Amino acid sequence: MNSEIRRTLEAVQCGELSVDEALLAIKKEPFEDIGYAKVDMHRSIRQGAPEVIYGAGKTAEQMIGIIETMKKNGQNRILITRLLTEAAEEIARIYELDYRKEARIGILGGLPAPDGIGRIVVATGGTSDIPVAEEAALTAQVHGNEVVRLYDVGVAGLHRMLAHMDEIMSASVIIAIAGMEGALASVIGGLADCPVIAVPTSVGYGASFHGVSALLSMLNSCASGVSVVNIDNGFGAGYLAGMINHMASGRPEAK
């Protein structure tokens, strides 16, 4: 517990603040400025999930400093995305780091037990989409979700996906990840009774324009209930799916 929270709690005990006023004060708690970064230590109070470190463009030394600040302020589970191997090796010399090279993700503090209302299904069109899918799946797991992986179930062999209808129909959220023409999201969206988050990937030949074709196909999907994140944005999809999976639901098992 940092000094600002301690003073706020003391003010409640002394009758200087009401509980509601104290909660608002804690939600507005300022960041910690460490020079090259302003670390948001109370994002979990405002938004339900702590700050994540975006590793691309940061040096290992900068990330180590941010991790030190987070841990000092009580954040023991930390997710680092777009983390390169060389930087991960530097961080691992100081902290116990679970590095997933394929997803370019580093995790400190391990994966928590799932506490969401249901399961998140992460499906890919092809094997080449797995790095983005793993970024999505691990992001969701770090945020307390049970994840089912269905890889290489694209429309080029539709029977592969139809063999997993039980998983698709029982999901709380589905993340559909595909490059090429991006048709997987529309197909799953036409079968599932839950929100579908589409992730276009940069996988494909020249006319795919590094994922733009898949992005436009997904944005123009005729299936209802499909939303779209940016190209290769597995993190954004996993985070959003986790938020949906922690909301109140009309499903019987969530009551």
Disulfide bonds with the S-S distance in Angstrom:
none
